[in-house]
Amino acid sequence: MGFFGVYAQFYRVGTLGVEGVSLATWVLFVYMGFFWITYGLFAHSPEVYTGSIVVLPLQVAILFRLKPWEHPRVAGRAMVFFALCCLLPGAIWGWAGALYGTGVAMTINRAPQLIELIRHEDATGVSVGSWALGVACCALWVIYYVGAHLWAALTATAFAGLANLAIAVMASYRHRQTRRRIIVQEVFAS
C-alpha cells in the first residue's frame, strides 16, 4: 500500500510538476526510509525493511525531481533535524529512543508540506490520494505493531498518520478551491 501512495505522488509530480511539494519533507522521507530499513534489519523484521525498500526508489525519484542540489541548505537542515530527532536519541537510549525520536521527526517532517499548503493556494503537485493512502498505510502499520508489541514504532507511526491526515484534508481543500476558481473564471469568460 505504501508503494501505491508514493507512486501517486511520483505520478502527480511527473505529470503536473512540483508546485506545492515540499523539498524538506521529501528529503526527510528519504532519510527516514534508510532509518526504517536499518531498524527493520536490526529488529529482524522483514515486514519493516521490505516496506521501506519497496518505496525508497520512488521517494528518491521524487526527491530528484525536486532538485535538492539547487537548495543544499534545505538538505543540510533536514540532515541536522534527522540527526537531532533520530540519531541522537538512538545513541542515548537505544532503538526505543530512536523510534520515539523518529515519531517526532515523522510528524514534524510533514509540517513543511502542511505549511506550504496553508501559505499557497496552488497545490497542483500535491496528491491527495498519496497522502490518503499514507494514512491508510500508517493505520495498517499500527495494527501490525500492536500485534508485534512494538510500542515505540506504533507511537511513531500513529503520529505520522495523523499528520498525513491533516495534509490530505488540506490538499483536498486547496484542490477544491482551485476547481471553484477555474469554474468562476470560465463563467465570467463566457
Secondary structure, DSSP 8 states (H G I E B T S, - for coil): -HHHHHHHHHHHHHHH-STT--HHHHHHHHHHHHHHHHHHHHTT-HHHHHHHHHHHHHHHHHHHHT-GGG-HHHHHHHHHHHIIIIIHHHHHHHHHHHHHHHHHHHHHTTHHHHHHHHH-S--TT--HHHHHHHHHHHHHHHHHHHHHT-HHHHHHHHHHHHHHHHHHHHHHHHHHHHHHHHHHHHHHH-
